[in-house]
Amino acid sequence: MTSTVQKGLSGAFLRYRILAFTTGVLLILLVFVAVPLKYFAHNDGPVGLIGTAHGFLFMVYLLTALDLGIRLRWPWLKLGLIMIAGTVPFASFFAERRAHQDVQARGAA
């Protein structure tokens, strides 16, 4: 039974890590590359492409964070902060690191 639970947790955490990284990179590209291109070079293309990709993947990120938070029984405040981290540049990397520490601590117990 423990092996199955551990497998489910590691799969949920891997999905969360991938989406936290992807969402974070897309948000950084959106804020620091695409938006300046829109206003200074009058090029709307990158904002449309990167913004749409980030928006879609952010929804998936929210679902994976919720799945991980439920599996780890995080308090609602912690879960909410980790979910919101995908909206602040660089914050998803810090949130992923904190989640990683939590998963490692629970794995050792």
C-alpha positions as CSV (number, residue, x, y, z in Angstrom):
1,M,0.0,0.0,0.0
2,T,2.8,2.5,0.9
3,S,4.5,1.8,-2.4
4,T,1.4,2.7,-4.3
5,V,0.9,5.9,-2.3
6,Q,4.5,6.9,-2.8
7,K,4.3,6.2,-6.5
8,G,1.2,8.4,-6.7
9,L,2.8,11.2,-4.8
10,S,6.0,11.1,-6.9
11,G,3.9,11.2,-10.1
12,A,1.9,14.1,-8.8
13,F,5.0,15.9,-7.7
14,L,6.7,15.3,-11.1
15,R,3.7,16.8,-12.9
16,Y,3.7,19.8,-10.6
17,R,7.5,20.4,-11.0
18,I,7.2,20.3,-14.8
19,L,4.3,22.7,-14.9
20,A,5.8,25.0,-12.3
21,F,9.0,25.3,-14.4
22,T,7.1,25.7,-17.7
23,T,4.6,28.2,-16.3
24,G,7.5,30.2,-14.7
25,V,9.5,30.4,-17.8
26,L,6.6,31.4,-19.9
27,L,5.6,34.1,-17.5
28,I,9.2,35.5,-17.5
29,L,9.2,35.5,-21.3
30,L,5.8,37.2,-21.3
31,V,6.7,39.9,-18.9
32,F,10.3,40.6,-19.9
33,V,10.2,39.9,-23.6
34,A,6.8,39.8,-25.2
35,V,5.2,42.8,-23.4
36,P,8.2,45.1,-24.1
37,L,8.1,44.0,-27.7
38,K,4.4,44.9,-27.8
39,Y,4.9,48.4,-26.5
40,F,8.3,49.4,-27.9
41,A,8.4,47.5,-31.2
42,H,4.6,47.5,-31.8
43,N,4.6,43.7,-32.3
44,D,1.6,42.0,-30.8
45,G,2.5,38.5,-32.0
46,P,4.6,37.3,-29.0
47,V,2.1,38.5,-26.4
48,G,-0.7,36.6,-28.2
49,L,1.3,33.4,-28.5
50,I,3.2,33.4,-25.2
51,G,0.2,34.8,-23.3
52,T,-2.1,32.2,-24.6
53,A,0.3,29.4,-23.8
54,H,0.9,30.7,-20.3
55,G,-2.8,31.1,-19.7
56,F,-3.6,27.6,-20.8
57,L,-0.7,26.0,-18.9
58,F,-1.5,28.0,-15.8
59,M,-4.9,26.4,-15.6
60,V,-3.2,23.0,-15.8
61,Y,-0.6,24.2,-13.2
62,L,-3.5,25.0,-10.9
63,L,-4.9,21.5,-11.2
64,T,-1.6,19.8,-10.6
65,A,-0.9,22.1,-7.6
66,L,-4.3,21.3,-6.2
67,D,-3.8,17.5,-6.8
68,L,-0.4,17.7,-5.0
69,G,-1.8,19.8,-2.2
70,I,-4.6,17.4,-1.5
71,R,-2.3,14.4,-1.6
72,L,0.0,16.1,0.9
73,R,-2.9,17.6,2.9
74,W,-1.4,21.1,2.8
75,P,-3.3,23.8,4.7
76,W,-5.5,26.0,2.5
77,L,-3.2,29.1,2.9
78,K,-0.1,27.2,1.8
79,L,-2.0,25.6,-1.1
80,G,-3.3,29.0,-2.2
81,L,0.1,30.7,-2.0
82,I,1.6,27.9,-4.1
83,M,-1.2,28.2,-6.7
84,I,-0.8,32.0,-6.9
85,A,2.9,31.6,-7.4
86,G,2.3,31.0,-11.1
87,T,1.2,34.6,-11.5
88,V,4.3,36.3,-10.2
89,P,7.6,36.2,-12.2
90,F,10.1,33.9,-10.5
91,A,7.7,32.9,-7.7
92,S,6.9,29.6,-9.2
93,F,10.5,28.5,-8.9
94,F,10.5,29.4,-5.1
95,A,7.2,27.7,-4.6
96,E,8.5,24.6,-6.4
97,R,11.5,24.5,-4.1
98,R,9.4,24.8,-1.0
99,A,7.1,22.0,-2.3
100,H,10.2,19.9,-3.1
101,Q,11.4,20.3,0.5
102,D,8.0,19.3,1.9
103,V,7.8,16.2,-0.3
104,Q,11.4,15.2,0.7
105,A,10.6,15.7,4.4
106,R,7.4,13.6,4.2
107,G,9.2,10.9,2.2
108,A,11.8,10.6,5.0
109,A,9.1,10.2,7.6
